[in-house]
Amino acid sequence: MSKLKPARVRQLVFGFFMSGIMSFLMSGVITLINTGVDAGYPARWAAAFLVAWVVAFPLVTFIAPVAGKLTDLALRRFES
C-alpha cells in the first residue's frame, strides 16, 4: 500500500479544520437566527454543528481542488 503524499495529507488536515470551523460558526449563526437564544440553544447548536460538519468535511475535501483551479483561472486574467 502506498503512503499518502504530504500535499494530500495537508489537504485533508486543512479540510478537517476549515470544515470544522466554518460548520461551527455557520451553524451557530443560523441556529441563532432561526430559533433565538434560550436554554436549549447550546444543544440545538451542537446538533446542527455535528450534522453540518459531517456534510462539510467530505464536500470541502472534494471541492477544495476545484476551487483552487477556479481561483487560478480567475487570477490569470489579472496577470500582466
N, CA, C and O atoms as a Maestro MAE file, in Angstrom:
{
 s_m_m2io_version
 :::
 2.0.0
}

f_m_ct {
 s_m_title
 :::
 protein
 m_atom[320] {
  # First column is atom index #
  i_m_mmod_type
  r_m_x_coord
  r_m_y_coord
  r_m_z_coord
  i_m_residue_number
  s_m_chain_name
  s_m_pdb_residue_name
  s_m_pdb_atom_name
  i_m_atomic_number
  :::
  1 25 0.847 -1.185 0.000 1 A "MET " " N  " 7
  2 3 0.000 0.000 0.000 1 A "MET " " CA " 6
  3 2 0.890 1.245 0.000 1 A "MET " " C  " 6
  4 15 1.869 1.313 0.743 1 A "MET " " O  " 8
  5 25 0.554 2.206 -0.816 2 A "SER " " N  " 7
  6 3 1.366 3.411 -0.922 2 A "SER " " CA " 6
  7 2 1.043 4.389 0.200 2 A "SER " " C  " 6
  8 15 -0.058 4.406 0.751 2 A "SER " " O  " 8
  9 25 2.037 5.193 0.509 3 A "LYS " " N  " 7
  10 3 1.849 6.222 1.533 3 A "LYS " " CA " 6
  11 2 1.180 7.439 0.911 3 A "LYS " " C  " 6
  12 15 1.329 7.712 -0.280 3 A "LYS " " O  " 8
  13 25 0.445 8.158 1.736 4 A "LEU " " N  " 7
  14 3 -0.154 9.402 1.263 4 A "LEU " " CA " 6
  15 2 0.943 10.441 1.066 4 A "LEU " " C  " 6
  16 15 1.885 10.518 1.854 4 A "LEU " " O  " 8
  17 25 0.815 11.221 0.031 5 A "LYS " " N  " 7
  18 3 1.776 12.285 -0.229 5 A "LYS " " CA " 6
  19 2 1.541 13.417 0.764 5 A "LYS " " C  " 6
  20 15 0.404 13.657 1.171 5 A "LYS " " O  " 8
  21 25 2.615 14.121 1.160 6 A "PRO " " N  " 7
  22 3 2.460 15.228 2.117 6 A "PRO " " CA " 6
  23 2 1.432 16.270 1.663 6 A "PRO " " C  " 6
  24 15 0.703 16.811 2.494 6 A "PRO " " O  " 8
  25 25 1.363 16.555 0.378 7 A "ALA " " N  " 7
  26 3 0.390 17.542 -0.116 7 A "ALA " " CA " 6
  27 2 -1.033 17.049 0.113 7 A "ALA " " C  " 6
  28 15 -1.916 17.841 0.441 7 A "ALA " " O  " 8
  29 25 -1.264 15.750 -0.055 8 A "ARG " " N  " 7
  30 3 -2.605 15.183 0.168 8 A "ARG " " CA " 6
  31 2 -2.958 15.201 1.655 8 A "ARG " " C  " 6
  32 15 -4.094 15.496 2.027 8 A "ARG " " O  " 8
  33 25 -1.982 14.886 2.496 9 A "VAL " " N  " 7
  34 3 -2.212 14.928 3.946 9 A "VAL " " CA " 6
  35 2 -2.546 16.349 4.367 9 A "VAL " " C  " 6
  36 15 -3.463 16.572 5.157 9 A "VAL " " O  " 8
  37 25 -1.795 17.317 3.832 10 A "ARG " " N  " 7
  38 3 -2.065 18.718 4.168 10 A "ARG " " CA " 6
  39 2 -3.473 19.109 3.735 10 A "ARG " " C  " 6
  40 15 -4.182 19.799 4.467 10 A "ARG " " O  " 8
  41 25 -3.874 18.669 2.552 11 A "GLN " " N  " 7
  42 3 -5.209 18.981 2.047 11 A "GLN " " CA " 6
  43 2 -6.289 18.394 2.968 11 A "GLN " " C  " 6
  44 15 -7.287 19.060 3.245 11 A "GLN " " O  " 8
  45 25 -6.102 17.177 3.437 12 A "LEU " " N  " 7
  46 3 -7.082 16.550 4.330 12 A "LEU " " CA " 6
  47 2 -7.136 17.243 5.685 12 A "LEU " " C  " 6
  48 15 -8.219 17.477 6.223 12 A "LEU " " O  " 8
  49 25 -5.966 17.572 6.241 13 A "VAL " " N  " 7
  50 3 -5.934 18.257 7.540 13 A "VAL " " CA " 6
  51 2 -6.532 19.650 7.418 13 A "VAL " " C  " 6
  52 15 -7.297 20.082 8.280 13 A "VAL " " O  " 8
  53 25 -6.179 20.356 6.338 14 A "PHE " " N  " 7
  54 3 -6.766 21.675 6.095 14 A "PHE " " CA " 6
  55 2 -8.285 21.566 5.991 14 A "PHE " " C  " 6
  56 15 -9.005 22.358 6.600 14 A "PHE " " O  " 8
  57 25 -8.773 20.602 5.232 15 A "GLY " " N  " 7
  58 3 -10.211 20.405 5.078 15 A "GLY " " CA " 6
  59 2 -10.895 20.090 6.392 15 A "GLY " " C  " 6
  60 15 -12.008 20.549 6.648 15 A "GLY " " O  " 8
  61 25 -10.228 19.303 7.228 16 A "PHE " " N  " 7
  62 3 -10.771 18.966 8.542 16 A "PHE " " CA " 6
  63 2 -10.990 20.229 9.376 16 A "PHE " " C  " 6
  64 15 -12.073 20.453 9.917 16 A "PHE " " O  " 8
  65 25 -9.938 21.051 9.468 17 A "PHE " " N  " 7
  66 3 -10.051 22.262 10.275 17 A "PHE " " CA " 6
  67 2 -10.972 23.304 9.643 17 A "PHE " " C  " 6
  68 15 -11.787 23.911 10.338 17 A "PHE " " O  " 8
  69 25 -10.851 23.512 8.343 18 A "MET " " N  " 7
  70 3 -11.684 24.514 7.674 18 A "MET " " CA " 6
  71 2 -13.157 24.144 7.777 18 A "MET " " C  " 6
  72 15 -13.987 24.989 8.114 18 A "MET " " O  " 8
  73 25 -13.486 22.901 7.492 19 A "SER " " N  " 7
  74 3 -14.892 22.493 7.570 19 A "SER " " CA " 6
  75 2 -15.404 22.553 8.999 19 A "SER " " C  " 6
  76 15 -16.559 22.913 9.227 19 A "SER " " O  " 8
  77 25 -14.567 22.208 9.957 20 A "GLY " " N  " 7
  78 3 -14.981 22.266 11.362 20 A "GLY " " CA " 6
  79 2 -15.260 23.685 11.826 20 A "GLY " " C  " 6
  80 15 -16.286 23.955 12.451 20 A "GLY " " O  " 8
  81 25 -14.343 24.585 11.519 21 A "ILE " " N  " 7
  82 3 -14.510 25.984 11.938 21 A "ILE " " CA " 6
  83 2 -15.711 26.622 11.248 21 A "ILE " " C  " 6
  84 15 -16.528 27.280 11.892 21 A "ILE " " O  " 8
  85 25 -15.814 26.424 9.944 22 A "MET " " N  " 7
  86 3 -16.939 27.016 9.217 22 A "MET " " CA " 6
  87 2 -18.272 26.414 9.662 22 A "MET " " C  " 6
  88 15 -19.254 27.141 9.818 22 A "MET " " O  " 8
  89 25 -18.319 25.116 9.864 23 A "SER " " N  " 7
  90 3 -19.555 24.474 10.331 23 A "SER " " CA " 6
  91 2 -19.946 24.991 11.710 23 A "SER " " C  " 6
  92 15 -21.121 25.247 11.976 23 A "SER " " O  " 8
  93 25 -18.959 25.143 12.580 24 A "PHE " " N  " 7
  94 3 -19.225 25.641 13.930 24 A "PHE " " CA " 6
  95 2 -19.828 27.043 13.889 24 A "PHE " " C  " 6
  96 15 -20.847 27.313 14.524 24 A "PHE " " O  " 8
  97 25 -19.183 27.925 13.134 25 A "LEU " " N  " 7
  98 3 -19.654 29.311 13.080 25 A "LEU " " CA " 6
  99 2 -20.986 29.445 12.354 25 A "LEU " " C  " 6
  100 15 -21.896 30.111 12.846 25 A "LEU " " O  " 8
  101 25 -21.105 28.821 11.197 26 A "MET " " N  " 7
  102 3 -22.337 28.956 10.419 26 A "MET " " CA " 6
  103 2 -23.527 28.303 11.117 26 A "MET " " C  " 6
  104 15 -24.620 28.868 11.110 26 A "MET " " O  " 8
  105 25 -23.342 27.142 11.711 27 A "SER " " N  " 7
  106 3 -24.459 26.502 12.405 27 A "SER " " CA " 6
  107 2 -24.891 27.337 13.603 27 A "SER " " C  " 6
  108 15 -26.079 27.404 13.920 27 A "SER " " O  " 8
  109 25 -23.928 27.976 14.270 28 A "GLY " " N  " 7
  110 3 -24.280 28.845 15.398 28 A "GLY " " CA " 6
  111 2 -25.104 30.043 14.960 28 A "GLY " " C  " 6
  112 15 -26.112 30.370 15.586 28 A "GLY " " O  " 8
  113 25 -24.682 30.693 13.894 29 A "VAL " " N  " 7
  114 3 -25.396 31.869 13.391 29 A "VAL " " CA " 6
  115 2 -26.781 31.486 12.879 29 A "VAL " " C  " 6
  116 15 -27.764 32.153 13.203 29 A "VAL " " O  " 8
  117 25 -26.870 30.429 12.091 30 A "ILE " " N  " 7
  118 3 -28.155 30.036 11.521 30 A "ILE " " CA " 6
  119 2 -29.114 29.549 12.604 30 A "ILE " " C  " 6
  120 15 -30.308 29.844 12.552 30 A "ILE " " O  " 8
  121 25 -28.602 28.806 13.583 31 A "THR " " N  " 7
  122 3 -29.449 28.375 14.695 31 A "THR " " CA " 6
  123 2 -29.948 29.586 15.487 31 A "THR " " C  " 6
  124 15 -31.108 29.622 15.899 31 A "THR " " O  " 8
  125 25 -29.089 30.561 15.697 32 A "LEU " " N  " 7
  126 3 -29.482 31.786 16.397 32 A "LEU " " CA " 6
  127 2 -30.589 32.520 15.642 32 A "LEU " " C  " 6
  128 15 -31.587 32.931 16.234 32 A "LEU " " O  " 8
  129 25 -30.406 32.682 14.340 33 A "ILE " " N  " 7
  130 3 -31.401 33.392 13.533 33 A "ILE " " CA " 6
  131 2 -32.738 32.645 13.522 33 A "ILE " " C  " 6
  132 15 -33.800 33.255 13.647 33 A "ILE " " O  " 8
  133 25 -32.673 31.330 13.372 34 A "ASN " " N  " 7
  134 3 -33.910 30.550 13.246 34 A "ASN " " CA " 6
  135 2 -34.645 30.325 14.561 34 A "ASN " " C  " 6
  136 15 -35.874 30.255 14.569 34 A "ASN " " O  " 8
  137 25 -33.927 30.210 15.665 35 A "THR " " N  " 7
  138 3 -34.588 29.816 16.913 35 A "THR " " CA " 6
  139 2 -34.371 30.765 18.074 35 A "THR " " C  " 6
  140 15 -35.056 30.654 19.091 35 A "THR " " O  " 8
  141 25 -33.431 31.700 17.950 36 A "GLY " " N  " 7
  142 3 -33.146 32.608 19.045 36 A "GLY " " CA " 6
  143 2 -32.343 31.927 20.146 36 A "GLY " " C  " 6
  144 15 -32.023 30.741 20.069 36 A "GLY " " O  " 8
  145 25 -32.028 32.711 21.169 37 A "VAL " " N  " 7
  146 3 -31.234 32.204 22.278 37 A "VAL " " CA " 6
  147 2 -32.141 31.941 23.469 37 A "VAL " " C  " 6
  148 15 -32.851 32.831 23.936 37 A "VAL " " O  " 8
  149 25 -32.108 30.726 23.945 38 A "ASP " " N  " 7
  150 3 -32.783 30.353 25.180 38 A "ASP " " CA " 6
  151 2 -31.995 29.212 25.803 38 A "ASP " " C  " 6
  152 15 -30.871 28.937 25.382 38 A "ASP " " O  " 8
  153 25 -32.558 28.552 26.787 39 A "ALA " " N  " 7
  154 3 -31.829 27.490 27.475 39 A "ALA " " CA " 6
  155 2 -31.460 26.326 26.562 39 A "ALA " " C  " 6
  156 15 -30.462 25.650 26.808 39 A "ALA " " O  " 8
  157 25 -32.239 26.079 25.518 40 A "GLY " " N  " 7
  158 3 -31.973 24.971 24.625 40 A "GLY " " CA " 6
  159 2 -31.047 25.292 23.461 40 A "GLY " " C  " 6
  160 15 -30.717 24.415 22.663 40 A "GLY " " O  " 8
  161 25 -30.625 26.558 23.364 41 A "TYR " " N  " 7
  162 3 -29.791 26.978 22.237 41 A "TYR " " CA " 6
  163 2 -28.491 26.178 22.106 41 A "TYR " " C  " 6
  164 15 -28.179 25.714 21.009 41 A "TYR " " O  " 8
  165 25 -27.726 26.002 23.184 42 A "PRO " " N  " 7
  166 3 -26.469 25.247 23.018 42 A "PRO " " CA " 6
  167 2 -26.679 23.825 22.480 42 A "PRO " " C  " 6
  168 15 -25.885 23.359 21.663 42 A "PRO " " O  " 8
  169 25 -27.715 23.143 22.915 43 A "ALA " " N  " 7
  170 3 -27.984 21.785 22.438 43 A "ALA " " CA " 6
  171 2 -28.395 21.797 20.965 43 A "ALA " " C  " 6
  172 15 -27.964 20.941 20.193 43 A "ALA " " O  " 8
  173 25 -29.223 22.761 20.575 44 A "ARG " " N  " 7
  174 3 -29.623 22.872 19.164 44 A "ARG " " CA " 6
  175 2 -28.416 23.196 18.287 44 A "ARG " " C  " 6
  176 15 -28.266 22.651 17.194 44 A "ARG " " O  " 8
  177 25 -27.558 24.093 18.782 45 A "TRP " " N  " 7
  178 3 -26.358 24.462 18.048 45 A "TRP " " CA " 6
  179 2 -25.444 23.244 17.882 45 A "TRP " " C  " 6
  180 15 -24.936 22.990 16.789 45 A "TRP " " O  " 8
  181 25 -25.240 22.503 18.955 46 A "ALA " " N  " 7
  182 3 -24.366 21.322 18.889 46 A "ALA " " CA " 6
  183 2 -24.900 20.300 17.881 46 A "ALA " " C  " 6
  184 15 -24.134 19.743 17.095 46 A "ALA " " O  " 8
  185 25 -26.199 20.060 17.906 47 A "ALA " " N  " 7
  186 3 -26.789 19.103 16.968 47 A "ALA " " CA " 6
  187 2 -26.633 19.588 15.526 47 A "ALA " " C  " 6
  188 15 -26.292 18.806 14.638 47 A "ALA " " O  " 8
  189 25 -26.880 20.864 15.299 48 A "ALA " " N  " 7
  190 3 -26.739 21.428 13.957 48 A "ALA " " CA " 6
  191 2 -25.276 21.383 13.503 48 A "ALA " " C  " 6
  192 15 -24.991 21.095 12.341 48 A "ALA " " O  " 8
  193 25 -24.367 21.664 14.415 49 A "PHE " " N  " 7
  194 3 -22.940 21.636 14.094 49 A "PHE " " CA " 6
  195 2 -22.497 20.241 13.659 49 A "PHE " " C  " 6
  196 15 -21.787 20.097 12.664 49 A "PHE " " O  " 8
  197 25 -22.906 19.231 14.387 50 A "LEU " " N  " 7
  198 3 -22.493 17.869 14.040 50 A "LEU " " CA " 6
  199 2 -22.989 17.465 12.656 50 A "LEU " " C  " 6
  200 15 -22.243 16.881 11.870 50 A "LEU " " O  " 8
  201 25 -24.238 17.776 12.363 51 A "VAL " " N  " 7
  202 3 -24.773 17.455 11.036 51 A "VAL " " CA " 6
  203 2 -24.006 18.234 9.966 51 A "VAL " " C  " 6
  204 15 -23.618 17.675 8.939 51 A "VAL " " O  " 8
  205 25 -23.794 19.513 10.214 52 A "ALA " " N  " 7
  206 3 -23.101 20.354 9.231 52 A "ALA " " CA " 6
  207 2 -21.683 19.850 8.982 52 A "ALA " " C  " 6
  208 15 -21.232 19.828 7.836 52 A "ALA " " O  " 8
  209 25 -20.978 19.445 10.028 53 A "TRP " " N  " 7
  210 3 -19.594 19.013 9.863 53 A "TRP " " CA " 6
  211 2 -19.505 17.690 9.101 53 A "TRP " " C  " 6
  212 15 -18.616 17.493 8.273 53 A "TRP " " O  " 8
  213 25 -20.438 16.794 9.395 54 A "VAL " " N  " 7
  214 3 -20.451 15.514 8.684 54 A "VAL " " CA " 6
  215 2 -20.644 15.730 7.183 54 A "VAL " " C  " 6
  216 15 -20.090 14.990 6.370 54 A "VAL " " O  " 8
  217 25 -21.417 16.729 6.823 55 A "VAL " " N  " 7
  218 3 -21.639 17.045 5.409 55 A "VAL " " CA " 6
  219 2 -20.473 17.863 4.851 55 A "VAL " " C  " 6
  220 15 -20.028 17.621 3.729 55 A "VAL " " O  " 8
  221 25 -19.981 18.825 5.624 56 A "ALA " " N  " 7
  222 3 -18.992 19.775 5.129 56 A "ALA " " CA " 6
  223 2 -17.619 19.154 4.880 56 A "ALA " " C  " 6
  224 15 -16.964 19.506 3.900 56 A "ALA " " O  " 8
  225 25 -17.171 18.249 5.731 57 A "PHE " " N  " 7
  226 3 -15.810 17.724 5.568 57 A "PHE " " CA " 6
  227 2 -15.613 17.013 4.233 57 A "PHE " " C  " 6
  228 15 -14.654 17.321 3.526 57 A "PHE " " O  " 8
  229 25 -16.478 16.076 3.863 58 A "PRO " " N  " 7
  230 3 -16.276 15.456 2.544 58 A "PRO " " CA " 6
  231 2 -16.425 16.456 1.394 58 A "PRO " " C  " 6
  232 15 -15.706 16.373 0.398 58 A "PRO " " O  " 8
  233 25 -17.360 17.398 1.535 59 A "LEU " " N  " 7
  234 3 -17.533 18.392 0.480 59 A "LEU " " CA " 6
  235 2 -16.285 19.245 0.310 59 A "LEU " " C  " 6
  236 15 -15.843 19.483 -0.814 59 A "LEU " " O  " 8
  237 25 -15.716 19.706 1.421 60 A "VAL " " N  " 7
  238 3 -14.503 20.525 1.352 60 A "VAL " " CA " 6
  239 2 -13.363 19.713 0.746 60 A "VAL " " C  " 6
  240 15 -12.580 20.233 -0.049 60 A "VAL " " O  " 8
  241 25 -13.272 18.459 1.115 61 A "THR " " N  " 7
  242 3 -12.198 17.610 0.608 61 A "THR " " CA " 6
  243 2 -12.251 17.495 -0.912 61 A "THR " " C  " 6
  244 15 -11.213 17.502 -1.574 61 A "THR " " O  " 8
  245 25 -13.452 17.389 -1.460 62 A "PHE " " N  " 7
  246 3 -13.587 17.234 -2.903 62 A "PHE " " CA " 6
  247 2 -13.677 18.567 -3.646 62 A "PHE " " C  " 6
  248 15 -13.262 18.658 -4.801 62 A "PHE " " O  " 8
  249 25 -14.207 19.587 -3.001 63 A "ILE " " N  " 7
  250 3 -14.419 20.865 -3.664 63 A "ILE " " CA " 6
  251 2 -13.183 21.758 -3.625 63 A "ILE " " C  " 6
  252 15 -13.000 22.579 -4.524 63 A "ILE " " O  " 8
  253 25 -12.339 21.623 -2.619 64 A "ALA " " N  " 7
  254 3 -11.162 22.488 -2.496 64 A "ALA " " CA " 6
  255 2 -10.280 22.465 -3.750 64 A "ALA " " C  " 6
  256 15 -9.859 23.533 -4.195 64 A "ALA " " O  " 8
  257 25 -9.980 21.307 -4.337 65 A "PRO " " N  " 7
  258 3 -9.170 21.333 -5.561 65 A "PRO " " CA " 6
  259 2 -9.868 22.064 -6.717 65 A "PRO " " C  " 6
  260 15 -9.216 22.757 -7.498 65 A "PRO " " O  " 8
  261 25 -11.164 21.911 -6.822 66 A "VAL " " N  " 7
  262 3 -11.923 22.601 -7.869 66 A "VAL " " CA " 6
  263 2 -11.871 24.111 -7.629 66 A "VAL " " C  " 6
  264 15 -11.661 24.888 -8.560 66 A "VAL " " O  " 8
  265 25 -12.064 24.516 -6.378 67 A "ALA " " N  " 7
  266 3 -11.999 25.943 -6.045 67 A "ALA " " CA " 6
  267 2 -10.615 26.511 -6.333 67 A "ALA " " C  " 6
  268 15 -10.490 27.648 -6.786 67 A "ALA " " O  " 8
  269 25 -9.579 25.722 -6.072 68 A "GLY " " N  " 7
  270 3 -8.219 26.167 -6.381 68 A "GLY " " CA " 6
  271 2 -8.018 26.382 -7.866 68 A "GLY " " C  " 6
  272 15 -7.404 27.368 -8.274 68 A "GLY " " O  " 8
  273 25 -8.529 25.472 -8.679 69 A "LYS " " N  " 7
  274 3 -8.401 25.608 -10.130 69 A "LYS " " CA " 6
  275 2 -9.191 26.807 -10.646 69 A "LYS " " C  " 6
  276 15 -8.725 27.534 -11.522 69 A "LYS " " O  " 8
  277 25 -10.391 27.009 -10.096 70 A "LEU " " N  " 7
  278 3 -11.186 28.172 -10.494 70 A "LEU " " CA " 6
  279 2 -10.493 29.469 -10.100 70 A "LEU " " C  " 6
  280 15 -10.540 30.453 -10.838 70 A "LEU " " O  " 8
  281 25 -9.853 29.469 -8.938 71 A "THR " " N  " 7
  282 3 -9.102 30.645 -8.490 71 A "THR " " CA " 6
  283 2 -7.948 30.936 -9.441 71 A "THR " " C  " 6
  284 15 -7.726 32.081 -9.834 71 A "THR " " O  " 8
  285 25 -7.215 29.883 -9.806 72 A "ASP " " N  " 7
  286 3 -6.115 30.067 -10.759 72 A "ASP " " CA " 6
  287 2 -6.616 30.649 -12.078 72 A "ASP " " C  " 6
  288 15 -6.001 31.559 -12.634 72 A "ASP " " O  " 8
  289 25 -7.735 30.120 -12.576 73 A "LEU " " N  " 7
  290 3 -8.295 30.641 -13.836 73 A "LEU " " CA " 6
  291 2 -8.705 32.099 -13.702 73 A "LEU " " C  " 6
  292 15 -8.439 32.901 -14.597 73 A "LEU " " O  " 8
  293 25 -9.345 32.451 -12.600 74 A "ALA " " N  " 7
  294 3 -9.790 33.820 -12.393 74 A "ALA " " CA " 6
  295 2 -8.619 34.779 -12.289 74 A "ALA " " C  " 6
  296 15 -8.670 35.887 -12.825 74 A "ALA " " O  " 8
  297 25 -7.567 34.362 -11.605 75 A "LEU " " N  " 7
  298 3 -6.435 35.261 -11.397 75 A "LEU " " CA " 6
  299 2 -5.550 35.389 -12.622 75 A "LEU " " C  " 6
  300 15 -4.814 36.370 -12.739 75 A "LEU " " O  " 8
  301 25 -5.595 34.441 -13.531 76 A "ARG " " N  " 7
  302 3 -4.811 34.542 -14.763 76 A "ARG " " CA " 6
  303 2 -5.213 35.769 -15.565 76 A "ARG " " C  " 6
  304 15 -4.387 36.353 -16.267 76 A "ARG " " O  " 8
  305 25 -6.456 36.155 -15.465 77 A "ARG " " N  " 7
  306 3 -6.946 37.323 -16.200 77 A "ARG " " CA " 6
  307 2 -6.301 38.615 -15.711 77 A "ARG " " C  " 6
  308 15 -6.265 39.608 -16.438 77 A "ARG " " O  " 8
  309 25 -5.793 38.603 -14.479 78 A "PHE " " N  " 7
  310 3 -5.212 39.807 -13.896 78 A "PHE " " CA " 6
  311 2 -3.691 39.841 -13.990 78 A "PHE " " C  " 6
  312 15 -3.066 40.830 -13.607 78 A "PHE " " O  " 8
  313 25 -3.095 38.770 -14.496 79 A "GLU " " N  " 7
  314 3 -1.648 38.740 -14.631 79 A "GLU " " CA " 6
  315 2 -1.208 39.611 -15.802 79 A "GLU " " C  " 6
  316 15 -1.919 39.737 -16.800 79 A "GLU " " O  " 8
  317 25 -0.069 40.188 -15.672 80 A "SER " " N  " 7
  318 3 0.469 41.080 -16.732 80 A "SER " " CA " 6
  319 2 1.077 40.300 -17.859 80 A "SER " " C  " 6
  320 15 1.570 40.888 -18.822 80 A "SER " " O  " 8
  :::
 }
 m_bond[319] {
  # First column is bond index #
  i_m_from
  i_m_to
  i_m_order
  :::
  1 1 2 1
  2 2 3 1
  3 3 4 2
  4 3 5 1
  5 5 6 1
  6 6 7 1
  7 7 8 2
  8 7 9 1
  9 9 10 1
  10 10 11 1
  11 11 12 2
  12 11 13 1
  13 13 14 1
  14 14 15 1
  15 15 16 2
  16 15 17 1
  17 17 18 1
  18 18 19 1
  19 19 20 2
  20 19 21 1
  21 21 22 1
  22 22 23 1
  23 23 24 2
  24 23 25 1
  25 25 26 1
  26 26 27 1
  27 27 28 2
  28 27 29 1
  29 29 30 1
  30 30 31 1
  31 31 32 2
  32 31 33 1
  33 33 34 1
  34 34 35 1
  35 35 36 2
  36 35 37 1
  37 37 38 1
  38 38 39 1
  39 39 40 2
  40 39 41 1
  41 41 42 1
  42 42 43 1
  43 43 44 2
  44 43 45 1
  45 45 46 1
  46 46 47 1
  47 47 48 2
  48 47 49 1
  49 49 50 1
  50 50 51 1
  51 51 52 2
  52 51 53 1
  53 53 54 1
  54 54 55 1
  55 55 56 2
  56 55 57 1
  57 57 58 1
  58 58 59 1
  59 59 60 2
  60 59 61 1
  61 61 62 1
  62 62 63 1
  63 63 64 2
  64 63 65 1
  65 65 66 1
  66 66 67 1
  67 67 68 2
  68 67 69 1
  69 69 70 1
  70 70 71 1
  71 71 72 2
  72 71 73 1
  73 73 74 1
  74 74 75 1
  75 75 76 2
  76 75 77 1
  77 77 78 1
  78 78 79 1
  79 79 80 2
  80 79 81 1
  81 81 82 1
  82 82 83 1
  83 83 84 2
  84 83 85 1
  85 85 86 1
  86 86 87 1
  87 87 88 2
  88 87 89 1
  89 89 90 1
  90 90 91 1
  91 91 92 2
  92 91 93 1
  93 93 94 1
  94 94 95 1
  95 95 96 2
  96 95 97 1
  97 97 98 1
  98 98 99 1
  99 99 100 2
  100 99 101 1
  101 101 102 1
  102 102 103 1
  103 103 104 2
  104 103 105 1
  105 105 106 1
  106 106 107 1
  107 107 108 2
  108 107 109 1
  109 109 110 1
  110 110 111 1
  111 111 112 2
  112 111 113 1
  113 113 114 1
  114 114 115 1
  115 115 116 2
  116 115 117 1
  117 117 118 1
  118 118 119 1
  119 119 120 2
  120 119 121 1
  121 121 122 1
  122 122 123 1
  123 123 124 2
  124 123 125 1
  125 125 126 1
  126 126 127 1
  127 127 128 2
  128 127 129 1
  129 129 130 1
  130 130 131 1
  131 131 132 2
  132 131 133 1
  133 133 134 1
  134 134 135 1
  135 135 136 2
  136 135 137 1
  137 137 138 1
  138 138 139 1
  139 139 140 2
  140 139 141 1
  141 141 142 1
  142 142 143 1
  143 143 144 2
  144 143 145 1
  145 145 146 1
  146 146 147 1
  147 147 148 2
  148 147 149 1
  149 149 150 1
  150 150 151 1
  151 151 152 2
  152 151 153 1
  153 153 154 1
  154 154 155 1
  155 155 156 2
  156 155 157 1
  157 157 158 1
  158 158 159 1
  159 159 160 2
  160 159 161 1
  161 161 162 1
  162 162 163 1
  163 163 164 2
  164 163 165 1
  165 165 166 1
  166 166 167 1
  167 167 168 2
  168 167 169 1
  169 169 170 1
  170 170 171 1
  171 171 172 2
  172 171 173 1
  173 173 174 1
  174 174 175 1
  175 175 176 2
  176 175 177 1
  177 177 178 1
  178 178 179 1
  179 179 180 2
  180 179 181 1
  181 181 182 1
  182 182 183 1
  183 183 184 2
  184 183 185 1
  185 185 186 1
  186 186 187 1
  187 187 188 2
  188 187 189 1
  189 189 190 1
  190 190 191 1
  191 191 192 2
  192 191 193 1
  193 193 194 1
  194 194 195 1
  195 195 196 2
  196 195 197 1
  197 197 198 1
  198 198 199 1
  199 199 200 2
  200 199 201 1
  201 201 202 1
  202 202 203 1
  203 203 204 2
  204 203 205 1
  205 205 206 1
  206 206 207 1
  207 207 208 2
  208 207 209 1
  209 209 210 1
  210 210 211 1
  211 211 212 2
  212 211 213 1
  213 213 214 1
  214 214 215 1
  215 215 216 2
  216 215 217 1
  217 217 218 1
  218 218 219 1
  219 219 220 2
  220 219 221 1
  221 221 222 1
  222 222 223 1
  223 223 224 2
  224 223 225 1
  225 225 226 1
  226 226 227 1
  227 227 228 2
  228 227 229 1
  229 229 230 1
  230 230 231 1
  231 231 232 2
  232 231 233 1
  233 233 234 1
  234 234 235 1
  235 235 236 2
  236 235 237 1
  237 237 238 1
  238 238 239 1
  239 239 240 2
  240 239 241 1
  241 241 242 1
  242 242 243 1
  243 243 244 2
  244 243 245 1
  245 245 246 1
  246 246 247 1
  247 247 248 2
  248 247 249 1
  249 249 250 1
  250 250 251 1
  251 251 252 2
  252 251 253 1
  253 253 254 1
  254 254 255 1
  255 255 256 2
  256 255 257 1
  257 257 258 1
  258 258 259 1
  259 259 260 2
  260 259 261 1
  261 261 262 1
  262 262 263 1
  263 263 264 2
  264 263 265 1
  265 265 266 1
  266 266 267 1
  267 267 268 2
  268 267 269 1
  269 269 270 1
  270 270 271 1
  271 271 272 2
  272 271 273 1
  273 273 274 1
  274 274 275 1
  275 275 276 2
  276 275 277 1
  277 277 278 1
  278 278 279 1
  279 279 280 2
  280 279 281 1
  281 281 282 1
  282 282 283 1
  283 283 284 2
  284 283 285 1
  285 285 286 1
  286 286 287 1
  287 287 288 2
  288 287 289 1
  289 289 290 1
  290 290 291 1
  291 291 292 2
  292 291 293 1
  293 293 294 1
  294 294 295 1
  295 295 296 2
  296 295 297 1
  297 297 298 1
  298 298 299 1
  299 299 300 2
  300 299 301 1
  301 301 302 1
  302 302 303 1
  303 303 304 2
  304 303 305 1
  305 305 306 1
  306 306 307 1
  307 307 308 2
  308 307 309 1
  309 309 310 1
  310 310 311 1
  311 311 312 2
  312 311 313 1
  313 313 314 1
  314 314 315 1
  315 315 316 2
  316 315 317 1
  317 317 318 1
  318 318 319 1
  319 319 320 2
  :::
 }
}
